[in-house]
Amino acid sequence: MKKYTDTGKKDTRSGFGDGLTELGKKNKDVVALCADLTGSLKMDEFKDNHPERFFQVGIAEANMIGIAAGMTIGGKIPFTGTFANFSTGRVYDQIRQSVAYSGKNVKICASHAGLTLGEDGATHQILEDIGLMKMLPGMTVINTCDYNQTKAATIAIADSEGPVYLRFGRPKVANFTPADQNFQIGKAVQLQEGYDVTIIATGHLVWEALQAAETLNENGISADVINIHTIKPLDDEAILKSVKRTGCVVTAEEHNFLGGLGESVARLLSTQHPAPQEFIATNDTFGESGTPEQLMDKYGLNATAIVNAVKKVIARK
């Protein structure tokens, strides 16, 4: 069984900030817009290095999306930055009408996603953003798992034509993917090869899936672990290949089970290869205030919950 090492906990939003900084140096068409959260989005270095390409819009997220859409007409590649709740729910009409409908090349970059922004509570947490964004025609949806992958994804989406939603988080989490990885939009990453169950995870739950796989291996259960960083377009081929081998699947995400990764996998399997599936996700609920660890434990978004779901789904084979 392959072992993965946490090289030191880092926040994924810093991966975004460092990726944006690198982009600023090599692509003069990249511009950045922020809705009064420059420090939280780690956009300070880009702002300092390229003040003529940084636009502080203030607490006016809808205006930010409209400005970004307009900038694409002149050939710019705008990266917008604010919390995930404000990047999607607050400005959904502007994204649909001004960005998605006309296929504008806007990169909507969203930090503090899911429950793990913690103490700010339910008004700032969002657990439905993946569903909102994946329903928009032509919208690419990416949810990265660690600092290295977030940095790589930030750089990669600049070369991808069309609207992108890039989702990442606030807390420091395990950093375990390669620093020199080749990030390919729409391509799943197989982290472990197994034969008894497929675990498909995204975002912060990828590391938890790896920890669960270690526990399962100690109990004689072999798990295929797949990192789905791109939720749309989904890597159908990788998922089907794995589930045909294992015969059952557990999906894991820091999102509502309605509209999330698990639902996309269920749609695929129901039409191509029906198989038992269990969902690790929030159950049609809002979040609440608490530390990230407390919330992930309460809502069952951790390695222990994945292990229990695996045992349940194997019994259904």
C-alpha positions in Angstrom: 0.0 0.0 0.0 1.4 3.4 -1.0 2.0 5.8 1.9 1.5 9.5 1.6 3.4 12.0 3.8 2.1 15.3 5.1 5.0 17.6 4.3 3.6 20.3 6.6 0.1 21.6 7.0 -0.7 24.6 4.8 -3.9 26.4 3.9 -5.2 25.9 0.4 -6.0 29.6 0.0 -2.2 30.3 0.2 -1.8 27.9 -2.7 -4.2 30.1 -4.6 -2.3 33.2 -3.6 1.1 31.8 -4.6 -0.3 30.5 -7.8 -1.7 33.9 -8.7 1.6 35.5 -7.8 3.4 33.2 -10.2 0.8 33.8 -13.0 1.2 37.6 -12.6 4.9 37.3 -13.4 4.5 35.3 -16.6 1.1 36.3 -18.0 0.5 40.0 -18.5 -3.2 39.4 -19.3 -3.9 38.0 -15.9 -5.8 40.6 -13.7 -7.2 40.2 -10.2 -10.3 41.6 -8.6 -11.2 41.3 -4.9 -14.2 42.2 -2.8 -12.5 43.7 0.3 -10.8 40.4 1.4 -7.3 40.7 -0.1 -5.6 39.4 3.0 -8.0 36.5 3.5 -7.6 35.4 -0.2 -3.8 35.8 0.0 -3.8 38.2 -2.9 -1.5 40.8 -1.3 1.6 39.8 -3.2 -0.1 40.1 -6.6 -1.4 43.5 -5.6 2.0 44.7 -4.5 3.8 43.4 -7.6 1.1 44.4 -10.1 -0.9 47.3 -8.7 -2.0 48.3 -12.2 -3.6 44.9 -12.7 -5.3 44.6 -9.3 -8.8 46.0 -8.7 -10.2 46.4 -5.2 -13.9 46.5 -5.8 -15.0 46.7 -2.1 -18.0 44.9 -0.7 -19.7 44.8 -4.1 -19.5 41.2 -5.3 -22.1 41.6 -8.0 -20.2 44.5 -9.4 -17.0 42.6 -9.3 -18.4 39.8 -11.5 -19.8 42.3 -14.0 -16.4 44.1 -14.2 -14.6 40.8 -14.7 -17.0 39.8 -17.5 -16.3 43.1 -19.2 -12.6 42.7 -18.9 -12.6 39.5 -20.9 -13.8 41.3 -24.0 -10.5 43.1 -24.1 -8.5 39.9 -23.8 -7.8 40.0 -20.1 -8.0 36.9 -17.9 -9.7 38.0 -14.7 -9.4 36.1 -11.4 -12.1 37.2 -8.9 -11.5 36.5 -5.2 -13.9 36.4 -2.2 -15.4 33.8 0.2 -17.3 31.0 -1.5 -20.6 32.1 -0.1 -20.2 35.5 -1.6 -18.6 34.1 -4.8 -21.7 32.1 -5.7 -24.9 32.5 -3.7 -24.8 36.3 -3.5 -23.9 36.8 -7.2 -25.6 33.9 -8.9 -27.6 36.0 -11.3 -24.6 37.9 -12.4 -22.6 34.7 -12.9 -25.4 33.1 -14.9 -26.2 36.1 -17.1 -22.9 37.9 -17.6 -20.4 35.0 -17.4 -21.8 31.5 -18.0 -24.5 32.4 -20.6 -21.9 34.0 -22.9 -19.0 31.8 -22.0 -16.8 34.6 -20.6 -13.3 33.6 -19.6 -13.7 34.5 -15.9 -12.0 32.5 -13.1 -14.2 32.7 -10.0 -11.9 31.8 -7.1 -13.6 31.0 -3.8 -12.0 30.6 -0.4 -13.5 29.7 3.0 -15.7 27.0 1.4 -17.6 24.4 3.3 -17.8 23.9 7.1 -14.1 24.4 7.8 -14.0 28.2 7.8 -15.3 27.3 11.3 -16.2 29.9 13.9 -17.8 32.4 11.4 -20.8 30.1 11.3 -23.6 29.2 8.9 -24.1 32.7 7.4 -20.5 32.5 6.0 -20.3 28.8 5.4 -21.7 27.4 2.2 -22.5 23.8 1.5 -24.4 24.1 -1.8 -22.0 26.0 -4.0 -20.8 23.0 -6.0 -24.4 22.3 -6.9 -25.1 25.8 -7.9 -22.0 26.1 -10.1 -22.1 22.7 -11.8 -25.6 23.3 -13.0 -24.4 26.3 -15.2 -23.8 25.2 -18.8 -20.1 25.4 -19.7 -18.9 26.1 -16.1 -15.8 24.1 -15.1 -15.9 23.2 -11.3 -12.7 22.4 -9.4 -12.3 21.6 -5.7 -8.7 21.1 -4.7 -7.3 19.0 -1.8 -4.1 20.7 -0.6 -1.8 23.6 -1.0 0.3 22.1 -3.8 -2.8 21.1 -5.8 -4.5 24.5 -5.4 -1.4 26.3 -6.6 -1.1 24.0 -9.6 -4.8 24.4 -10.4 -4.7 28.2 -10.2 -1.9 28.2 -12.8 -3.6 25.7 -15.0 -7.0 27.4 -15.3 -5.4 30.5 -16.8 -4.7 28.5 -19.9 -8.3 27.0 -20.0 -10.7 29.0 -22.1 -14.1 29.6 -20.5 -15.6 30.2 -17.0 -14.1 28.3 -14.1 -15.2 27.9 -10.4 -12.1 27.2 -8.3 -13.1 26.2 -4.7 -10.6 26.0 -1.8 -10.5 26.6 2.0 -9.4 28.5 5.0 -7.7 26.0 7.5 -4.3 24.5 7.4 -4.6 21.0 6.1 -2.2 18.2 5.2 0.0 19.0 2.1 0.7 15.7 0.4 0.4 16.0 -3.4 3.6 16.6 -5.4 4.9 20.2 -5.7 5.7 19.6 -9.3 2.4 18.0 -10.3 1.0 18.4 -13.8 -2.6 19.5 -13.1 -5.0 18.3 -15.8 -8.5 19.7 -15.7 -11.0 16.8 -15.8 -8.5 14.1 -15.0 -8.9 12.1 -11.8 -5.9 11.1 -9.8 -5.7 7.5 -8.5 -3.9 7.6 -5.1 -4.4 4.0 -4.0 -5.2 0.8 -6.0 -7.6 -1.6 -4.3 -10.2 -4.3 -5.1 -12.9 -4.3 -2.4 -14.3 -0.7 -2.6 -13.8 2.5 -4.4 -13.5 5.7 -2.3 -14.0 8.8 -4.4 -13.1 12.0 -2.5 -12.7 15.7 -3.2 -11.2 18.7 -1.4 -10.3 18.3 2.3 -11.9 14.8 2.3 -9.1 13.4 0.1 -6.6 13.2 3.0 -9.3 11.7 5.2 -9.9 9.1 2.5 -6.3 8.2 2.5 -6.3 7.8 6.3 -9.4 5.7 6.1 -7.7 3.5 3.5 -4.9 2.8 5.9 -7.3 1.7 8.6 -9.2 -0.4 6.2 -6.0 -2.1 4.9 -5.1 -3.0 8.5 -8.5 -4.8 8.6 -8.0 -6.7 5.4 -10.1 -4.3 3.2 -8.4 -3.1 0.0 -9.6 0.4 -1.1 -9.2 2.1 -4.4 -8.8 5.9 -3.6 -9.5 8.4 -6.3 -8.9 12.2 -5.9 -11.6 14.0 -8.0 -10.3 17.6 -8.1 -12.5 18.4 -11.1 -16.2 17.8 -10.4 -17.2 19.1 -13.8 -16.2 17.8 -16.3 -16.2 14.5 -14.4 -13.7 11.9 -15.2 -16.3 9.2 -16.1 -13.7 6.8 -17.5 -11.6 6.7 -14.3 -14.7 6.2 -12.1 -16.2 3.5 -14.2 -13.0 1.6 -14.5 -12.6 1.5 -10.7 -16.2 0.7 -9.8 -16.3 -2.1 -12.3 -13.3 -3.6 -10.5 -14.5 -3.1 -6.9 -18.3 -3.3 -7.2 -19.2 -0.6 -4.8 -18.3 3.1 -4.0 -18.2 5.6 -1.2 -18.1 9.3 -2.2 -16.7 11.9 0.3 -17.1 15.7 0.2 -17.4 18.8 2.4 -20.7 19.7 0.8 -24.4 18.9 0.8 -25.1 15.4 -0.6 -27.7 17.2 -2.7 -26.0 18.6 -5.8 -22.4 17.6 -4.9 -19.8 15.1 -6.1 -21.7 12.1 -4.8 -24.8 13.0 -6.9 -22.7 13.4 -10.0 -21.2 9.9 -9.4 -24.6 8.4 -8.7 -25.9 9.8 -12.0 -23.0 8.3 -13.9 -23.4 4.9 -12.3 -27.1 4.7 -12.6 -26.8 5.1 -16.4 -23.6 3.2 -17.0 -22.9 0.7 -14.3 -25.3 0.5 -11.3 -23.5 -0.3 -8.0 -24.1 0.2 -4.3 -23.0 3.7 -3.1 -22.8 5.5 0.3 -22.4 9.2 0.7 -20.1 11.1 3.1 -21.5 14.6 2.9 -23.8 16.9 4.9 -27.4 15.9 5.0 -29.5 18.7 3.7 -28.5 21.1 6.5 -26.8 24.4 7.1 -23.6 24.6 9.2 -22.9 26.2 12.5 -20.2 27.9 14.5 -17.3 25.7 15.8 -13.7 24.8 15.1 -13.1 22.9 11.9 -12.3 19.7 13.7 -15.5 19.9 15.8 -17.7 20.5 12.8 -16.1 17.8 10.6 -16.6 15.4 13.5 -20.2 16.4 14.2 -21.3 16.2 10.6 -19.4 13.0 9.9 -16.9 14.3 7.4 -13.7 12.4 8.5 -11.8 9.2 8.2 -13.9 7.4 10.8 -17.1 8.1 8.9 -15.5 6.9 5.7 -14.4 3.6 7.3 -18.0 3.0 8.6 -19.5 3.8 5.2 -17.1 1.4 3.5 -18.1 -1.4 5.8 -21.8 -0.6 5.1 -21.5 -0.5 1.4 -19.4 -3.7 1.1 -22.2 -5.4 3.0 -24.6 -4.3 0.2 -22.6 -5.9 -2.6 
